[in-house]
Amino acid sequence: MNARVFAAAVAEPETQGDRSRRARWTLLALAAGLLAVAVLSLGQGALPVPPDRIVGILASAVGLGDAARFNHFEMHVVLHLRLPRLLLAMLVGSALAVSGAALQGLFRNPLADPGLVGVSAGAALGAVTVIVLGATWLHGMTAWLGIYTLPIAAFIGGLAATLLVYRLAQQGGYTPVATLLLAGIAINAVAGAGTGLLTFIADDQQLRSLTFWTMGSLGGASWSNLAAAAPLILLPMLALPVLAMAMNAFLLGESVAQHLGVRVEHIKILVVTLTAMAVGAAVAVSGIIGFVGLVVPHLLRLWMGPDHRYLLPGSALLGAFLLLLADLLARNVVAPAELPIGLITALVGGPFFLALLLRRRGMYS
């Protein structure tokens, strides 16, 4: 079935053209806003750098300018401290938002997010296992995998949790959404207990690391961390939009999607695996950052409609924008100290979630 038929199925015919135009303009506005916040993020901090010098430093780094006219310390701050942090914030924000959009479309539930089906809890358990046991029981693995140990462990944990949830919920070749969500709650509880046990046996240094990590932070951003996480995030980011038409069909119900030729169970496994990969890598390098996967897709769905052809790239742009803005606030609000970025997203996402619940209650009262 072609794209126009699917698009018409998820939007009213008289508003489809308006929504498509609005979506395209929204994507352009988000891209422009993301570029502006990126330049602002590179320039703000203990060492302010004007935008023209930022452009010059970036150009000289790729051989398009004279690096000698820039201060060495200024170049180091921009290229080796702020730039990897900026790119990591964009990757993590995009991964969480796109994963949330994909899961909400799959479950046909605007309140779904990566934490609901065990992705975040399983990824956290995998990462905490490496942090606490990496120097002892898992020394051989950490020596072999090097910088990739943490993101791979988080991916394995997230994937194992979500596949276990999927297997528990599967009934007669089908996977009822309600059963899937209930299984996710149970696995979240088990994974949380495992994380708590590892936290209990951690030493003082590991406890300090875990405390800051569980609140979410991009303070440890480096080119090596970026290189470890980027492949595991970029692959799902590129693959999920390919499934946009199938996810549009899911909005009509699984039985209708199957009649339209969508391989329902195959798409479910694929979406869950890809979101586990993206969220696992994001959790490994940034810790637990909540509400991005919930808030971003819901805002865009209200504004642009549910068409995943626009919703997924829009979520990537808005997720990157919001997390980059949150990181900018985290670095500057209490400078020279730094707030955990997860606290900022919780302060914004918590009230939004409550407002969403009150709005839905008002619709059914």
C-alpha positions as CSV (number, residue, x, y, z in Angstrom):
1,M,0.0,0.0,0.0
2,N,1.4,3.4,-0.9
3,A,2.2,6.3,1.4
4,R,-0.9,8.4,0.5
5,V,-3.3,5.6,1.4
6,F,-1.6,5.2,4.8
7,A,-1.4,8.9,5.4
8,A,-5.1,9.3,4.7
9,A,-5.9,6.5,7.1
10,V,-4.3,8.3,10.0
11,A,-5.7,11.8,9.3
12,E,-9.0,13.4,8.2
13,P,-9.0,13.9,4.4
14,E,-9.8,17.6,4.7
15,T,-6.9,18.3,7.0
16,Q,-4.2,16.0,5.5
17,G,-2.8,18.6,3.2
18,D,-2.7,21.3,5.9
19,R,-1.0,18.9,8.3
20,S,1.6,17.9,5.8
21,R,2.5,21.5,5.1
22,R,2.5,22.3,8.8
23,A,4.7,19.3,9.5
24,R,7.3,20.3,6.8
25,W,7.4,23.9,8.1
26,T,7.7,22.5,11.7
27,L,10.7,20.3,10.7
28,L,12.4,23.3,9.1
29,A,11.8,25.5,12.2
30,L,13.1,22.7,14.5
31,A,16.2,22.3,12.4
32,A,16.9,26.1,12.6
33,G,16.2,26.2,16.3
34,L,18.5,23.3,16.9
35,L,21.3,25.0,15.0
36,A,20.8,28.2,17.0
37,V,20.9,26.4,20.4
38,A,24.0,24.4,19.2
39,V,25.9,27.6,18.5
40,L,24.7,29.0,21.9
41,S,25.8,25.9,23.7
42,L,29.3,25.9,22.2
43,G,29.7,29.6,23.2
44,Q,28.3,29.6,26.7
45,G,30.2,28.6,29.8
46,A,33.1,29.7,32.0
47,L,34.9,30.8,28.9
48,P,32.5,32.6,26.6
49,V,33.2,32.3,22.9
50,P,31.4,34.6,20.3
51,P,29.5,32.9,17.5
52,D,31.9,34.1,14.8
53,R,34.9,32.6,16.5
54,I,33.0,29.3,17.0
55,V,32.4,29.1,13.3
56,G,36.1,29.9,12.6
57,I,37.3,27.3,15.1
58,L,35.0,24.6,13.6
59,A,36.1,25.6,10.1
60,S,39.8,25.4,11.0
61,A,39.3,22.0,12.6
62,V,38.3,20.6,9.2
63,G,41.0,22.4,7.3
64,L,39.0,25.4,6.0
65,G,40.6,28.1,8.1
66,D,43.8,29.2,9.8
67,A,44.0,27.7,13.3
68,A,46.9,29.9,14.3
69,R,44.7,33.0,14.8
70,F,42.7,31.3,17.6
71,N,43.7,30.9,21.2
72,H,44.9,27.4,21.9
73,F,42.9,27.2,25.2
74,E,39.8,28.5,23.4
75,M,40.1,25.9,20.7
76,H,40.6,23.1,23.2
77,V,37.4,24.1,25.1
78,V,35.3,24.2,22.0
79,L,36.7,21.2,20.2
80,H,37.4,18.8,23.0
81,L,35.0,19.7,25.8
82,R,31.9,21.4,24.4
83,L,31.6,19.8,20.9
84,P,31.6,16.2,22.0
85,R,29.1,17.1,24.8
86,L,26.9,18.9,22.3
87,L,26.9,15.9,19.9
88,L,26.2,13.5,22.7
89,A,23.3,15.6,24.0
90,M,21.8,15.6,20.5
91,L,22.2,11.9,20.0
92,V,20.8,11.0,23.4
93,G,17.8,13.4,23.1
94,S,17.1,12.1,19.6
95,A,17.3,8.5,20.7
96,L,15.0,8.9,23.6
97,A,12.4,11.0,21.7
98,V,12.3,8.7,18.6
99,S,12.1,5.6,20.8
100,G,9.2,7.1,22.6
101,A,7.4,8.0,19.4
102,A,8.0,4.5,18.0
103,L,6.7,2.8,21.2
104,Q,3.7,5.1,21.4
105,G,2.8,4.3,17.9
106,L,3.3,0.6,18.4
107,F,1.2,0.4,21.5
108,R,-1.3,3.1,20.3
109,N,-0.9,4.8,23.7
110,P,0.3,8.4,24.0
111,L,1.4,7.8,27.6
112,A,3.9,5.0,26.6
113,D,7.7,5.7,26.8
114,P,10.8,3.5,26.7
115,G,10.6,2.9,30.5
116,L,7.2,1.4,30.2
117,V,8.3,-1.9,28.6
118,G,11.5,-2.4,30.5
119,V,14.0,-0.8,28.1
120,S,15.3,1.8,30.5
121,A,15.3,-0.4,33.6
122,G,17.0,-3.3,31.7
123,A,19.6,-0.9,30.2
124,A,20.3,0.6,33.6
125,L,20.7,-2.8,35.2
126,G,23.3,-3.7,32.5
127,A,25.2,-0.5,32.9
128,V,25.2,-0.7,36.8
129,T,26.5,-4.2,36.6
130,V,29.5,-3.1,34.6
131,I,30.1,-0.1,36.9
132,V,30.0,-2.2,40.1
133,L,31.5,-5.5,38.9
134,G,33.6,-4.4,36.0
135,A,36.9,-4.3,37.9
136,T,36.3,-7.7,39.5
137,W,34.0,-10.4,38.1
138,L,33.8,-8.8,34.7
139,H,37.4,-7.8,34.4
140,G,38.0,-10.0,31.3
141,M,35.1,-8.6,29.4
142,T,36.0,-5.0,30.2
143,A,39.5,-5.6,29.1
144,W,38.4,-7.1,25.9
145,L,35.6,-4.6,24.9
146,G,37.3,-1.5,26.3
147,I,35.3,1.7,25.9
148,Y,32.4,-0.2,24.4
149,T,31.8,-2.3,27.5
150,L,29.2,0.1,29.1
151,P,27.0,0.8,26.0
152,I,27.1,-2.9,25.0
153,A,26.1,-4.0,28.5
154,A,23.3,-1.5,28.6
155,F,22.1,-2.6,25.1
156,I,22.1,-6.2,26.2
157,G,20.3,-5.4,29.4
158,G,17.6,-3.3,27.6
159,L,17.2,-5.9,24.9
160,A,17.0,-8.8,27.3
161,A,14.4,-7.1,29.4
162,T,12.2,-6.1,26.4
163,L,12.4,-9.5,24.8
164,L,11.5,-11.2,28.1
165,V,8.5,-8.8,28.4
166,Y,7.6,-9.7,24.8
167,R,7.8,-13.4,25.4
168,L,5.8,-13.2,28.6
169,A,3.0,-11.2,26.9
170,Q,2.8,-13.4,23.8
171,Q,-0.3,-15.5,23.5
172,G,-1.0,-17.8,20.6
173,G,1.3,-16.0,18.2
174,Y,-0.2,-12.6,19.2
175,T,0.9,-10.0,21.7
176,P,-2.0,-8.1,23.4
177,V,-0.9,-4.6,24.3
178,A,-2.4,-4.6,27.8
179,T,-0.6,-7.8,28.7
180,L,2.6,-6.4,27.3
181,L,2.4,-3.3,29.4
182,L,1.6,-5.3,32.6
183,A,4.6,-7.6,31.9
184,G,6.7,-4.5,31.4
185,I,5.7,-3.2,34.9
186,A,6.8,-6.5,36.4
187,I,10.1,-6.6,34.7
188,N,10.7,-3.0,35.6
189,A,10.3,-4.0,39.3
190,V,12.7,-7.0,39.0
191,A,15.3,-4.9,37.1
192,G,15.0,-2.2,39.7
193,A,15.5,-4.7,42.5
194,G,18.7,-5.9,40.8
195,T,20.0,-2.4,40.4
196,G,19.3,-1.7,44.1
197,L,21.2,-4.9,45.1
198,L,24.2,-3.8,43.1
199,T,24.0,-0.4,44.5
200,F,24.0,-1.9,48.0
201,I,27.3,-3.8,47.4
202,A,29.0,-0.9,45.6
203,D,32.0,0.8,47.3
204,D,32.1,4.6,48.1
205,Q,33.6,5.6,44.8
206,Q,31.1,3.5,42.8
207,L,28.3,4.9,44.9
208,R,29.2,8.5,44.0
209,S,29.4,7.6,40.4
210,L,26.0,5.7,40.5
211,T,24.3,8.6,42.4
212,F,25.2,11.1,39.8
213,W,24.6,8.7,36.9
214,T,21.1,7.8,38.1
215,M,20.1,11.5,38.0
216,G,21.4,11.8,34.4
217,S,24.5,13.7,33.3
218,L,26.5,14.5,30.2
219,G,29.5,15.6,32.3
220,G,31.6,12.6,31.2
221,A,31.1,13.3,27.5
222,S,34.3,12.7,25.4
223,W,35.1,11.7,21.9
224,S,35.7,8.1,23.1
225,N,32.2,7.9,24.7
226,L,30.7,9.4,21.6
227,A,32.5,6.9,19.4
228,A,31.2,4.1,21.6
229,A,27.6,5.2,21.7
230,A,27.1,6.7,18.3
231,P,26.9,3.5,16.2
232,L,24.3,1.9,18.6
233,I,22.2,5.1,18.4
234,L,22.5,6.0,14.8
235,L,21.5,2.6,13.5
236,P,18.1,2.6,15.1
237,M,17.7,6.3,14.2
238,L,18.1,5.5,10.6
239,A,16.1,2.2,10.6
240,L,13.0,3.3,12.5
241,P,11.8,5.9,9.9
242,V,11.9,3.1,7.4
243,L,9.1,1.5,9.4
244,A,7.0,4.7,9.5
245,M,4.3,3.4,7.1
246,A,3.9,0.2,9.1
247,M,3.6,2.1,12.3
248,N,0.9,4.3,10.6
249,A,-1.0,1.1,9.9
250,F,-0.7,0.1,13.6
251,L,-2.7,3.2,14.5
252,L,-5.7,1.5,12.9
253,G,-5.4,-1.6,15.1
254,E,-3.3,-4.8,14.7
255,S,-6.0,-6.7,12.8
256,V,-6.5,-3.9,10.3
257,A,-2.7,-3.6,9.9
258,Q,-2.4,-7.3,9.2
259,H,-5.2,-7.1,6.6
260,L,-3.2,-4.3,4.9
261,G,-0.2,-6.6,4.5
262,V,1.9,-5.5,7.5
263,R,3.8,-8.3,9.2
264,V,2.6,-7.4,12.6
265,E,4.7,-9.6,14.9
266,H,7.8,-9.0,12.8
267,I,7.4,-5.2,13.1
268,K,6.8,-5.5,16.8
269,I,10.0,-7.4,17.4
270,L,12.0,-5.1,15.1
271,V,10.7,-1.9,16.8
272,V,11.3,-3.2,20.3
273,T,14.8,-4.3,19.4
274,L,15.8,-1.0,17.7
275,T,14.4,1.0,20.6
276,A,16.3,-1.2,23.1
277,M,19.5,-0.6,21.2
278,A,19.0,3.2,21.1
279,V,17.9,3.6,24.6
280,G,20.5,1.2,26.0
281,A,23.3,3.2,24.4
282,A,21.8,6.5,25.6
283,V,21.4,5.3,29.2
284,A,25.0,4.0,29.2
285,V,26.5,7.4,28.3
286,S,24.1,9.7,30.0
287,G,22.4,7.9,32.9
288,I,18.7,7.9,33.4
289,I,17.0,10.9,31.8
290,G,13.2,10.8,32.1
291,F,10.2,12.3,30.3
292,V,12.0,13.1,27.0
293,G,10.5,10.0,25.3
294,L,7.1,10.9,26.7
295,V,6.8,14.7,26.2
296,V,8.4,15.2,22.8
297,P,6.3,12.8,20.7
298,H,3.1,13.9,22.4
299,L,3.7,17.6,21.8
300,L,4.5,16.9,18.1
301,R,1.5,14.6,17.7
302,L,-0.8,17.3,19.0
303,W,0.7,19.8,16.6
304,M,1.5,17.8,13.4
305,G,-0.8,14.8,13.7
306,P,0.1,11.1,14.1
307,D,1.8,10.5,10.7
308,H,5.1,8.8,11.6
309,R,6.7,10.0,8.3
310,Y,6.9,13.4,10.0
311,L,6.6,12.4,13.6
312,L,9.8,10.4,13.8
313,P,12.2,13.0,12.2
314,G,10.4,15.7,14.2
315,S,10.9,13.8,17.4
316,A,14.6,13.5,16.6
317,L,15.0,17.2,16.1
318,L,12.9,18.3,19.0
319,G,14.4,15.7,21.4
320,A,17.9,16.9,20.5
321,F,16.8,20.6,20.9
322,L,15.2,20.1,24.3
323,L,18.1,18.0,25.7
324,L,20.7,20.4,24.4
325,L,18.7,23.3,26.0
326,A,18.4,21.4,29.3
327,D,22.2,20.7,29.2
328,L,22.9,24.4,28.6
329,L,20.8,25.2,31.7
330,A,22.5,22.5,33.7
331,R,25.9,23.9,33.0
332,N,25.1,27.6,33.6
333,V,22.4,27.9,36.3
334,V,24.6,27.1,39.2
335,A,28.0,27.6,37.5
336,P,30.8,26.7,38.2
337,A,28.9,23.7,39.6
338,E,26.6,21.6,37.4
339,L,23.1,20.3,37.9
340,P,22.2,16.8,36.9
341,I,20.4,17.0,33.6
342,G,17.8,14.5,34.7
343,L,16.6,16.9,37.4
344,I,15.8,19.5,34.8
345,T,13.9,17.2,32.5
346,A,12.0,15.9,35.5
347,L,11.1,19.4,36.6
348,V,9.7,20.1,33.1
349,G,8.3,16.7,32.3
350,G,6.6,16.0,35.6
351,P,4.2,18.9,35.5
352,F,3.5,18.2,31.8
353,F,2.7,14.6,32.6
354,L,0.3,15.7,35.3
355,A,-1.3,18.2,33.0
356,L,-1.7,15.5,30.4
357,L,-3.4,13.2,32.9
358,L,-5.8,15.9,34.0
359,R,-6.6,16.8,30.4
360,R,-7.4,13.1,29.6
361,R,-9.5,12.8,32.8
362,G,-11.4,15.9,31.8
363,M,-12.1,14.4,28.4
364,Y,-13.8,11.3,29.9
365,S,-15.6,13.0,32.9
